[in-house]
C-alpha cells in the first residue's frame, strides 16, 4: 500500500520539476558572480518567508488534528522552520545585515508571493492535498540550497556556520519523507486526496518559487 503513495509523491515531484533555465540567480551565485548585496537581500527576504511559513505549517498541523499522519508531517515542518530561523540569523550576519537594517527592510512583493500563497493553502487547502503539493516543491528548493551552500564556501569565503541555513534544507530528510508518504497514503485510503487540486497547488507553489528568484535577480 505504501508504494501507491510513494509513486504518487515521485511522479508529482517529477511533473512539477521547474525548468532549470528558469532560475537565473542561483547559477550566478554558483559562479560567485552575484553581489553580496544580492546575498543580503536573500537573507532579508528569507526572514519574512521563514516566519510566515512557520505559522502556516503550525496552522496546517492544527487543522489536521483529525488526520494524524498529515498533522505529524506539518508539525515536523514547523519544527524545521524554527531551526532554520536560527541558522538564518548567522547567514544574515555574514552578509553584513544587522538588526537595524533588518527592521528597516521593505520586502519585495515578488519574493513574498510564495509565503502568501502557502498561508492561503494553510487556510483553504485540504491537509493531504497540501502535503503532496509542498513535498513536490521541496525538491527544487533543496537543490537550490545545496548549490548555494557550496558556492558560499568556494566563492564567498563563508564559514560552515554561515552556510548552515542552506545545508539544513539541502540535507536528505528520510523521516520527513516517511511522514509525507504516510500522510499521502492515509489521504488516499480515506478518499481525502484530490490529485488534481494537489497538482494545481504544487504548480502555483513552483511558480511563486520561480518568482521569488526572478525578483531577487531583477529587483524593481
KEKOLSE-51391 format. One record per residue (C-alpha): residue in three letters; x, z, y. Coordinates in Angstrom, 3 decimals. Layout:
<pts>
(ALA; (X; Z; Y)) ...
</pts>
This chain:
<pts>
(UNK; (0.000; 0.000; 0.000)) (UNK; (2.830; 0.769; 2.370)) (UNK; (4.019; -2.837; 2.047)) (UNK; (0.913; -4.067; 3.831)) (UNK; (1.720; -2.049; 6.937)) (UNK; (5.423; -2.827; 6.727)) (UNK; (4.748; -6.554; 6.521)) (UNK; (2.380; -6.375; 9.481)) (UNK; (4.916; -4.490; 11.596)) (UNK; (7.627; -7.016; 10.773)) (UNK; (5.521; -10.130; 11.303)) (UNK; (4.101; -8.816; 14.577)) (UNK; (7.576; -7.996; 15.858)) (UNK; (8.779; -11.476; 14.904)) (UNK; (5.785; -13.193; 16.529)) (UNK; (6.243; -11.278; 19.772)) (UNK; (10.027; -11.575; 19.969)) (UNK; (10.966; -12.640; 23.513)) (UNK; (12.766; -15.853; 24.363)) (UNK; (16.466; -14.848; 24.570)) (UNK; (16.864; -17.102; 27.617)) (UNK; (14.084; -15.331; 29.499)) (UNK; (16.209; -12.299; 30.364)) (UNK; (18.968; -13.394; 32.714)) (UNK; (20.101; -9.938; 33.799)) (UNK; (21.258; -8.432; 30.512)) (UNK; (23.687; -11.337; 29.873)) (UNK; (25.109; -10.746; 33.366)) (UNK; (25.665; -7.087; 32.542)) (UNK; (27.143; -8.088; 29.184)) (UNK; (29.787; -10.161; 31.010)) (UNK; (30.435; -7.448; 33.592)) (UNK; (29.091; -9.784; 36.286)) (UNK; (26.248; -7.609; 37.535)) (UNK; (26.982; -5.480; 40.583)) (UNK; (26.957; -1.710; 40.473)) (UNK; (24.096; -1.758; 42.942)) (UNK; (22.063; -3.501; 40.249)) (UNK; (23.016; -0.832; 37.719)) (UNK; (21.940; 1.804; 40.217)) (UNK; (18.552; 0.084; 40.634)) (UNK; (18.211; 0.015; 36.864)) (UNK; (18.760; 3.765; 36.741)) (UNK; (16.328; 4.418; 39.598)) (UNK; (13.590; 2.241; 38.131)) (UNK; (14.025; 3.858; 34.733)) (UNK; (13.477; 7.285; 36.270)) (UNK; (9.951; 6.176; 37.113)) (UNK; (9.424; 4.383; 33.795)) (UNK; (10.556; 7.268; 31.605)) (UNK; (8.479; 9.859; 33.463)) (UNK; (5.359; 7.704; 33.205)) (UNK; (5.887; 6.717; 29.569)) (UNK; (6.372; 10.333; 28.563)) (UNK; (2.933; 11.205; 29.915)) (UNK; (1.378; 8.105; 28.376)) (UNK; (2.709; 8.913; 24.914)) (UNK; (1.617; 12.527; 25.227)) (UNK; (-1.892; 11.383; 26.144)) (UNK; (-1.947; 8.984; 23.203)) (UNK; (-0.879; 11.802; 20.876)) (UNK; (-3.738; 13.938; 22.218)) (UNK; (-6.257; 11.099; 21.860)) (UNK; (-5.112; 10.504; 18.290)) (UNK; (-5.826; 14.080; 17.229)) (UNK; (-8.190; 12.787; 14.535)) (UNK; (-5.573; 10.302; 13.313)) (UNK; (-2.633; 12.495; 12.297)) (UNK; (-0.276; 9.631; 11.445)) (UNK; (-0.698; 7.972; 14.846)) (UNK; (-0.524; 11.355; 16.585)) (UNK; (2.797; 12.069; 14.853)) (UNK; (4.191; 8.700; 15.976)) (UNK; (3.264; 9.270; 19.613)) (UNK; (4.450; 12.881; 19.545)) (UNK; (7.853; 11.664; 18.374)) (UNK; (7.941; 9.113; 21.187)) (UNK; (7.054; 11.839; 23.685)) (UNK; (9.963; 13.961; 22.490)) (UNK; (12.222; 10.932; 22.695)) (UNK; (11.307; 10.300; 26.314)) (UNK; (12.203; 13.897; 27.159)) (UNK; (15.645; 13.441; 25.584)) (UNK; (16.099; 10.067; 27.257)) (UNK; (15.295; 11.528; 30.677)) (UNK; (18.176; 13.981; 30.344)) (UNK; (20.593; 11.219; 29.419)) (UNK; (19.338; 9.033; 32.247)) (UNK; (20.455; 11.628; 34.793)) (UNK; (24.079; 11.179; 33.691)) (UNK; (23.827; 7.395; 33.832)) (UNK; (22.369; 7.558; 37.341)) (UNK; (25.178; 9.842; 38.471)) (UNK; (27.748; 7.422; 37.024)) (UNK; (26.107; 4.688; 39.111)) (UNK; (26.620; 6.820; 42.226)) (UNK; (22.987; 7.853; 42.588)) (UNK; (22.384; 11.337; 43.958)) (UNK; (19.128; 13.280; 44.195)) (UNK; (18.558; 12.348; 47.830)) (UNK; (18.833; 8.657; 47.016)) (UNK; (16.552; 9.056; 44.025)) (UNK; (13.930; 10.861; 46.086)) (UNK; (14.014; 8.219; 48.819)) (UNK; (13.965; 5.222; 46.484)) (UNK; (10.955; 2.906; 46.654)) (UNK; (10.275; 1.470; 43.173)) (UNK; (9.773; -2.261; 42.733)) (UNK; (6.239; -3.287; 41.693)) (UNK; (7.517; -5.794; 39.160)) (UNK; (9.531; -3.102; 37.424)) (UNK; (6.637; -0.684; 37.278)) (UNK; (4.094; -3.082; 35.779)) (UNK; (5.237; -2.138; 32.266)) (UNK; (4.642; 1.625; 32.546)) (UNK; (1.401; 0.961; 34.431)) (UNK; (0.130; -1.143; 31.539)) (UNK; (1.295; 1.415; 28.978)) (UNK; (-0.700; 4.004; 30.928)) (UNK; (-3.709; 1.666; 30.701)) (UNK; (-3.212; 1.484; 26.943)) (UNK; (-2.987; 5.279; 26.782)) (UNK; (-6.462; 5.426; 28.322)) (UNK; (-8.089; 2.427; 26.678)) (UNK; (-6.272; 1.311; 23.533)) (UNK; (-7.168; 2.448; 20.034)) (UNK; (-4.169; 4.500; 18.835)) (UNK; (-3.463; 2.371; 15.742)) (UNK; (-3.514; -0.826; 17.809)) (UNK; (-1.134; 0.679; 20.352)) (UNK; (1.250; 1.806; 17.596)) (UNK; (1.587; -1.794; 16.422)) (UNK; (1.994; -3.178; 19.940)) (UNK; (4.539; -0.590; 21.069)) (UNK; (6.569; -0.911; 17.886)) (UNK; (6.922; -4.664; 18.424)) (UNK; (8.198; -4.115; 21.958)) (UNK; (10.814; -1.572; 20.897)) (UNK; (12.841; -4.150; 19.001)) (UNK; (13.632; -6.168; 22.126)) (UNK; (14.251; -3.058; 24.249)) (UNK; (16.627; -1.614; 21.666)) (UNK; (18.621; -4.825; 21.557)) (UNK; (18.962; -4.893; 25.332)) (UNK; (20.132; -1.283; 25.323)) (UNK; (22.799; -1.969; 22.688)) (UNK; (24.173; -4.842; 24.770)) (UNK; (24.171; -2.792; 27.974)) (UNK; (25.873; 0.207; 26.351)) (UNK; (28.706; -1.980; 25.094)) (UNK; (29.120; -3.667; 28.458)) (UNK; (29.149; -0.398; 30.387)) (UNK; (32.079; 0.760; 28.278)) (UNK; (34.016; -2.505; 28.182)) (UNK; (33.495; -3.816; 31.723)) (UNK; (32.462; -0.905; 33.925)) (UNK; (34.528; 1.961; 32.506)) (UNK; (31.560; 4.253; 31.863)) (UNK; (32.044; 7.268; 29.624)) (UNK; (30.163; 7.888; 26.394)) (UNK; (28.046; 10.458; 28.225)) (UNK; (27.113; 7.913; 30.885)) (UNK; (26.134; 5.400; 28.179)) (UNK; (24.126; 7.889; 26.127)) (UNK; (20.789; 6.796; 27.586)) (UNK; (21.265; 3.284; 26.210)) (UNK; (22.883; 4.483; 22.984)) (UNK; (19.798; 6.596; 22.333)) (UNK; (17.439; 3.616; 22.358)) (UNK; (19.890; 1.312; 20.581)) (UNK; (20.338; 3.576; 17.554)) (UNK; (18.272; 2.943; 14.403)) (UNK; (15.315; 5.320; 14.141)) (UNK; (14.285; 5.451; 10.462)) (UNK; (11.989; 8.448; 10.949)) (UNK; (10.143; 6.686; 13.752)) (UNK; (9.859; 3.578; 11.557)) (UNK; (8.390; 5.694; 8.781)) (UNK; (5.830; 7.185; 11.145)) (UNK; (4.915; 3.780; 12.567)) (UNK; (4.375; 2.441; 9.056)) (UNK; (2.229; 5.432; 8.115)) (UNK; (0.144; 5.112; 11.287)) (UNK; (-0.459; 1.389; 10.828)) (UNK; (-1.297; 1.849; 7.149)) (UNK; (-3.768; 4.611; 7.983)) (UNK; (-5.369; 2.353; 10.585)) (UNK; (-5.667; -0.485; 8.088)) (UNK; (-7.072; 1.774; 5.382)) (UNK; (-9.702; 3.197; 7.728)) (UNK; (-10.596; -0.158; 9.277)) (UNK; (-9.491; 1.100; 12.696)) (UNK; (-6.804; -1.505; 13.360)) (UNK; (-7.701; -4.697; 15.219)) (UNK; (-4.765; -7.067; 14.713)) (UNK; (-5.979; -9.429; 17.425)) (UNK; (-6.144; -6.701; 20.038)) (UNK; (-2.830; -5.214; 18.929)) (UNK; (-1.188; -8.623; 19.297)) (UNK; (-2.724; -9.031; 22.755)) (UNK; (-1.440; -5.604; 23.801)) (UNK; (2.005; -6.392; 22.442)) (UNK; (2.126; -9.772; 24.163)) (UNK; (1.337; -8.168; 27.500)) (UNK; (3.893; -5.408; 26.965)) (UNK; (6.550; -8.029; 26.260)) (UNK; (5.508; -9.991; 29.367)) (UNK; (5.792; -6.886; 31.539)) (UNK; (9.135; -6.075; 29.914)) (UNK; (10.363; -9.535; 30.920)) (UNK; (9.001; -8.995; 34.427)) (UNK; (10.981; -5.746; 34.652)) (UNK; (14.266; -7.543; 34.028)) (UNK; (13.363; -10.542; 36.173)) (UNK; (12.516; -8.271; 39.082)) (UNK; (15.799; -6.406; 38.781)) (UNK; (17.666; -9.692; 38.627)) (UNK; (15.938; -11.098; 41.705)) (UNK; (14.569; -8.181; 43.781)) (UNK; (12.451; -9.342; 46.694)) 
</pts>
